[in-house]
Amino acid sequence: MASKKSDRISWRGDVTKPLRLRLRGLGLTLPPLVWLTLLMTIPCLTLVALAMATRGQYGDVIWQFTGNNFRRLIGYSFFGWSADNFYVLFRSLWMAAITTIICVALAYPLTFHVVTRPPRTRVFWLILIIIPFWTNVVVRTYAWLLVLGPNLPPARLAAFFGLIPEGAALYPGQFAVYLGMVSTFLPFMALPLYASVERLNWDLLEAARDLYASRFQVFTKAILPQTKPGLAVGIIVTFVPAMAMFVVTDILGGAKFMLIGNLIQQQFTQARNWPYGAALSLALMVMTLISMAIFRRRSGLRNLS
Amino acid sequence: MDKKRPLVALVAILSLALLYIPSIAVAIFSVNNSRYGLAWRGFTLDWYKLLLQNEYIHQATINSLILAVVSTIASTILGTALALGLDRYPWPKTLHRFFDISINIPIVVPDIIMAVSLTLAFSFLRVITPIFELSLITLIIGHVTFQISFVTLVVRSRLASLNQETDEAARDLFASDFYLFRRVTLPLITPGVLAGAMLAFTLSLDDFIISFFTHGPDSVTLPIFIYASIKRGLTPEIHALSTLMLLFTVVLVVIAERLSRKF
């Protein structure tokens, strides 16, 4: 009798057998985990194999080993080596970096402005940042086509300064893409940052000023260290998706302004070259993981999710 | 912060202008009485009337709503079960780590890679059964796949704030498994589950990339319809549609804000 009782354990007030407990736990976790494994983990891993497969004549996949997709990734093709792909990879990183920097520069004043509003109107200002966060990216991006269209004030102004020919639109091009990118990701940067700015200890800022710190020093010594957690989250949720972006560049950038996201999308749609698309996806994945690792270490954050 | 900071205020207002000028422009052009061109030709609501008569937009709206509702229900159930299963049962450390990693994949991995992986998964599964031909069903499956993780994340943060003494007390009073779940666990996690469902719903409505890769010719959603219209040539109906979608977002955000203040 005693030996029979000893294989029972007490778990959260429930006296039961470990096996029974485990079965019940599996009953809850197994359906979602099978779902995720089957539809996400396995296909994600299959990308590695697919990147080494061959494209068939009609866009089908032939499971025959080749290194050609990776060779093409770094610029080798029938016609010899070209730097085009490096431009695309570099541009993805560069655009994501510039977008992130501009977003940080705008998000600090924006969040400080919201935080210093009186409590009654603060919610209203905050909602102004949340609404674009939840507005569909396609809707927000194509809206720029209207603002930047020919013969409207912004385009006229640019034409007046001789930046574009008279009667032309401000898209497609670099300027339109940056506008689209910054306006897409600004809420992604501002909301996590707001969470940190809200908890700011203002006494430290005052103390810094009392000790004759310059404005710049107040920012680097008093504000930055306090808002680092929010800033780090903001940078990650801006930089990583910005690198993978294809909607904004597709709508506002034209054919000359490709990012790696556009290349991937092309391979899986018009070009029907899945193996090469998989190789590009792996490249993006590696870029994502490296940048996440860097931000994590630099910001000293452990649990980010 | 008693000192006035004109520069801070200026940049803040400029940032908000950057966020809102495009949407305001869309709203203005949606009531502009001109089919082509961007010149102002007077006020009209004709485009909204045409919108209501447009079969394709009807279908896309219905698809978007079915997609959002069904995927939200499915992912909320699966995500909550996953959260409960992970946090309420003794798992070995290594297994727990493995679970954590698989849950975090959709949150960390860029959307486009998720979309590509789903395309791949469907192409394999199609060999087994034709259910996985691209349609509204694959669209729903795709959305559930990325929603689960977010629901689990939100419910788990709620679970972490609960103590296990309540469970023990219920057990001491001879609560059955079902009674414990129905009367103790569920009421306690309801705010988390609702917040998770709300997040899943907005993520689904907001998504373009996953939908773009996993939709079929008969399962066009609103964002995909708008995207296709941009390529074909924009019409004022699209501006009217976008304005309505924007207003819907505003309503959702305000409701969510009210709800979050309640709990």
Interface residues (C-beta under 8 A of the other chain):
Chain A: W11 R12 G13 D14 P18 L21 R22 R24 G25 L26 G27 L28 T29 P31 P32 L33 W35 L36 T37 L38 L39 M40 T41 I42 P43 C44 T46 L47 L50 L106 A107 P109 L110 F112 H113 V114 V115 T116 V123 I127 L128 I129 I130 I131 P132 W134 T135 N136 V137 V138 V139 R140 Y142 A143 W144 L145 L146 V147 G149 P150 N151 L152 L179 V182 S183 L186 P187 A190 W202 V240 P241 M243 A244 F246 V247 I251 G261 I264 Q265 F268 W274 G277 A278 S281 L284 M285 T288 M292 S305
Chain B: M1 R5 L7 V8 A9 L10 V11 A12 I13 L14 S15 L16 L18 L19 Y20 I21 P22 S23 A25 V26 F29 L38 A39 L78 G79 A81 L82 L84 G85 L86 R88 Y89 P90 W91 F99 S102 I103 N104 I105 P106 I107 V108 V109 P110 D111 I112 I113 M114 V116 S117 L118 T119 L120 A121 F124 I141 G142 V144 T145 I148 S149 T152 L153 Q164 D167 E168 A169 A170 R171 D172 D177 T202 L205 D206 F208 I209 F212 F213 L222 P223 I226 Y227 I230 L234 I238 H239 S242 M245 L246 T249 V250 L252 V253 V254 E257
